[in-house]
Every structure is written in C-alpha cells, then in structure tokens.
C-alpha cells in the first residue's frame, strides 16, 4: 500500500538525515 511505502521512505530519510529533522 502507499502508506507503507511512505512510512518506509520517511523512516529511511530520518535515519539518513537525522539533522534535517
């Protein structure tokens, strides 16, 4: 589902860019 993809991308983005948040 789209929700799962978005959640995975957001989680990976936070891990790669913890300072961006």
Contact map, one row per residue, 1 for C-alpha under 8 A:
111110000000000000000
111111000000000000000
111111100000000000000
111111110000000000000
111111111000000000000
011111111100000000000
001111111110000000000
000111111111000000000
000011111111100000000
000001111111110000000
000000111111111000000
000000011111111100000
000000001111111111000
000000000111111111011
000000000011111111000
000000000001111111000
000000000000111111111
000000000000111111111
000000000000000011111
000000000000010011111
000000000000010011111
